[in-house]
């Protein structure tokens, strides 16, 4: 259906301008019912979008500041691969204190979603110790030596409790900070995994001890190498993963 689906949010709904940062999706500022919002058009399944929008509603009700899905005129949270969400004000974190606040929000996210069901079609780092595919990960596309290194890094986190992880909170573009609150945006890569993967932040803002930071950093680098395999960034991330 494409952007024609935006009409399901009202006859006056319109695109305003394309926003930077969309990789797997086409992201625009939009105007719906006279207010500024964000529209994201992609190829996710209905089950995937239902998981994401349901999660965001839960987090909003629980007191976290997140982009909240805006329903269509007939009450649906997405249509034709399009999701429209509230616009979140703020700028990226710039100080050590900002990043410590980000860590606090992430820990609250993890607490609120302990034992949450996995996003449809996704696999956690623990799952990938035994399977080779899940969403954007295809371990068969990687050299055997690279897979062994990634799995060795993930194995150090095996057996720990799981929850929803944002997926890329260390990217300043995925955080909106004001004096009053910290918001996480861009939940497209969110899934269920071990919370440590979210806590590898600039300046070790989460306050992990040396051993925990090393384990989490290795597992996070392995995850990004596997998800992005096929480009130079993935090769650079894999180079950070020790062979033992």
C-alpha positions in Angstrom: 0.0 0.0 0.0 2.9 2.4 0.7 2.4 5.9 2.0 -1.2 5.9 0.7 -1.9 4.1 4.0 -1.4 7.4 5.8 -4.9 8.4 4.7 -6.2 5.8 7.3 -5.2 8.3 10.0 -7.6 10.9 8.6 -8.2 12.9 5.4 -5.9 15.7 6.5 -2.9 13.4 7.4 0.2 14.4 5.4 3.9 13.8 5.2 6.1 16.8 6.1 9.8 15.8 5.6 12.0 12.7 5.5 13.9 12.1 8.7 17.5 10.8 8.9 18.3 7.5 10.5 16.0 5.1 8.8 17.9 2.1 7.5 15.3 -0.7 7.1 12.4 1.8 7.0 11.3 5.0 5.3 10.8 7.5 8.2 9.0 10.9 7.9 7.7 13.6 10.1 3.9 13.6 9.5 1.0 15.7 10.5 -2.0 13.9 11.9 -5.1 15.7 13.3 -3.1 18.9 13.2 -0.2 17.7 15.4 3.3 16.7 14.4 4.1 13.0 14.6 6.5 10.4 13.1 5.5 7.9 10.4 7.6 4.8 9.8 6.9 2.6 6.7 8.6 -0.8 6.4 8.1 -4.4 5.6 7.6 -5.9 9.0 4.9 -8.5 9.5 1.6 -7.6 11.3 2.7 -10.0 14.1 6.0 -8.1 14.5 4.3 -4.7 14.5 1.7 -5.9 17.0 4.5 -7.0 19.3 6.3 -3.6 19.0 3.2 -1.4 19.3 1.9 -3.4 22.3 5.3 -3.1 24.0 5.3 0.7 23.5 1.8 1.0 24.9 2.8 -1.1 28.0 5.9 1.1 28.6 3.9 4.3 28.2 1.4 3.1 30.7 4.2 2.1 33.1 5.7 5.6 33.0 8.5 5.5 30.5 8.7 8.2 27.8 8.6 6.4 24.5 7.0 7.1 21.1 3.4 6.1 21.5 1.5 4.6 18.6 -1.3 6.8 17.3 -4.3 4.8 16.2 -5.9 5.0 12.7 -9.4 6.4 12.4 -10.8 3.0 13.0 -8.6 2.2 16.0 -5.7 0.1 14.5 -2.1 0.7 15.6 -0.7 0.1 12.2 -1.8 -0.3 8.6 -0.1 -1.5 5.5 3.3 -1.7 7.2 2.9 1.9 8.4 3.1 3.0 12.1 2.4 6.5 13.2 3.8 7.6 16.6 4.0 10.6 18.8 6.9 13.0 18.2 9.4 13.0 21.1 11.1 16.3 21.9 14.7 16.6 23.1 18.3 16.2 22.0 21.0 13.5 22.2 22.9 12.8 25.5 26.0 15.0 25.7 27.3 14.6 29.2 28.3 11.7 31.5 25.3 12.6 33.6 23.0 12.3 30.6 24.4 8.8 29.9 23.9 7.7 33.5 20.3 8.8 33.2 20.1 6.7 30.0 21.4 3.7 32.0 18.7 4.2 34.7 16.0 4.2 32.0 17.3 1.1 30.4 17.3 -0.7 33.8 13.7 0.3 34.3 12.9 -1.0 30.8 14.5 -4.3 31.7 12.7 -4.5 35.0 9.3 -3.8 33.4 9.7 -6.6 30.8 11.4 -9.4 32.6 10.3 -12.7 31.0 8.6 -10.8 28.0 7.8 -13.1 25.0 10.2 -12.9 22.1 9.5 -10.7 19.1 8.0 -12.9 16.3 10.7 -14.3 14.1 13.6 -13.0 16.3 16.3 -15.0 18.1 18.2 -14.0 21.2 22.0 -14.4 21.5 21.4 -17.5 23.6 19.2 -19.0 20.9 21.9 -18.4 18.3 24.2 -20.8 20.2 22.0 -23.6 18.7 20.3 -22.1 15.6 21.7 -20.2 12.6 18.9 -17.8 11.6 16.6 -15.2 13.1 15.3 -12.0 11.5 18.4 -10.2 10.2 20.9 -12.8 11.4 22.1 -15.6 9.2 25.2 -17.3 10.7 25.5 -19.5 7.6 26.5 -16.4 5.7 29.5 -15.9 8.0 32.8 -17.8 8.0 32.9 -20.7 10.4 35.7 -19.0 12.5 33.6 -15.9 12.8 30.6 -17.8 14.0 32.7 -19.7 16.6 34.0 -16.3 18.0 30.5 -14.9 18.2 29.1 -17.9 19.9 31.9 -18.0 22.4 31.1 -14.4 23.3 27.4 -15.1 23.6 28.0 -18.3 25.6 29.3 -16.2 28.5 25.8 -14.7 28.9 23.9 -18.0 28.6 21.4 -18.9 31.2 20.8 -15.4 32.5 17.3 -14.0 32.8 16.0 -12.3 29.7 13.9 -9.2 29.1 13.2 -6.6 26.3 16.4 -4.9 25.2 16.3 -1.7 23.1 19.0 -3.0 20.8 21.0 0.2 20.1 20.8 2.6 23.0 24.5 3.6 22.7 23.6 5.5 19.5 23.0 9.1 20.7 20.4 9.4 17.8 18.2 6.9 19.6 17.9 8.9 22.8 16.0 12.2 23.5 17.1 14.1 26.6 15.4 17.0 28.3 15.9 18.4 31.8 12.9 16.5 33.0 13.3 13.1 31.4 15.1 10.7 29.1 13.3 9.0 26.2 14.3 6.1 24.0 13.2 6.2 20.4 13.7 3.9 17.3 12.4 0.5 18.7 12.7 -1.2 15.3 15.5 -3.5 16.5 14.1 -4.2 19.9 13.8 -7.9 21.0 14.2 -10.1 24.0 17.7 -10.9 25.1 20.1 -10.6 28.1 19.9 -7.1 29.5 23.7 -6.7 29.6 23.7 -6.2 25.8 22.0 -2.8 26.4 24.4 -1.6 29.1 27.5 -1.1 27.0 27.3 2.7 27.0 29.7 5.5 26.5 32.0 6.1 29.5 30.6 2.9 31.1 27.6 4.9 32.2 25.9 1.8 33.6 28.7 1.3 36.1 29.5 -2.3 35.2 32.6 -3.8 36.9 35.5 -4.6 34.6 34.6 -8.3 34.2 30.9 -7.6 33.4 31.8 -4.8 31.0 34.2 -7.0 29.2 31.7 -9.9 28.8 28.9 -7.5 27.8 31.2 -5.6 25.3 32.3 -8.8 23.6 28.7 -10.1 23.3 27.5 -6.8 22.0 30.2 -6.6 19.4 29.5 -10.1 18.3 25.8 -9.3 18.0 26.4 -6.3 15.8 28.8 -8.2 13.6 26.2 -10.9 13.0 23.3 -8.6 12.4 25.3 -6.4 10.0 27.3 -9.1 8.4 28.3 -8.2 4.8 29.5 -4.6 5.3 32.7 -3.1 6.6 31.1 -2.1 10.0 30.4 -5.8 10.7 34.1 -6.7 10.0 35.3 -4.0 12.3 32.9 -5.1 15.1 34.0 -8.8 14.6 37.6 -7.7 15.0 36.7 -6.6 18.6 35.7 -10.1 19.5 38.5 -12.2 20.9 39.1 -15.7 19.7 39.0 -17.1 23.2 
